[in-house]
Amino acid sequence: MIGIGAANLAAGLFQGFPVSTSGSRTAVAERSGAKTQLTGVTGAVLITVMIVLIPGLRNLPQPALAAVVITASLSLADIPGTVRLWRQRKAEFLLSIAAFLGVALLGVLPGIAIAVALSILNVFRRAWWPYDTELISLVFAELNGPVREKIERYGLTRTIDPRHFFPTVESAVAAFRQMTGAEWTAVGQATDDGTRPG
């Protein structure tokens, strides 16, 4: 696609003819085991020979051409990746399904437009409703004077329990242990038997 874009840009600057590409042609070439750009040259030569030697081939039935395109398109589907997306990020999975249905039912450009619009809306949804959590308790320790004065001036002491203000971190930890019954020792602190935990 980068090459096609550059070719069209050059054609516009030098009054040339625009060129186009086909996503299904690339898929067919990859499915056939193509590795280099020589595939396009080989295909062009073979098509020319077949048109010259087999005149009836010009009227290739549309169902036969559709079967080639469908077979090539199936190689682009990543079913295991889609299943993994469902397990890991359901919103992105739904976006991929919406894009697929849009392309299948409405066409390539409308389907892509739907996928882009839904992706933008998903970004807005995340920005408007970021992840948040509610604190089960909020405790302050070692507050300096000016900060404590601002908390009192703003009236936050009416919503925050005054018992949640501690002069030191150690006193806050001791109060938490007393309230919950939790038992732990800090790293490097000696235990009752004189050993130090790792």
Secondary structure by P-SEA (a helix, b strand, c coil): caaaaaaaaaaaaabbbbbbccaaaaaaaaaacccccaaaaaaaaaaaaaaaaccccccccaaaaaaaaaaaaaaaccaaaaaaaaaccaaaaaaaaaaaaaaacccaaaaaaaaaaaaaaaaaaaaaccbbbbccccccccccaaaaaaaaaaccccccccccccccaaaaaaaaaaaccbbbbccccccccccccc
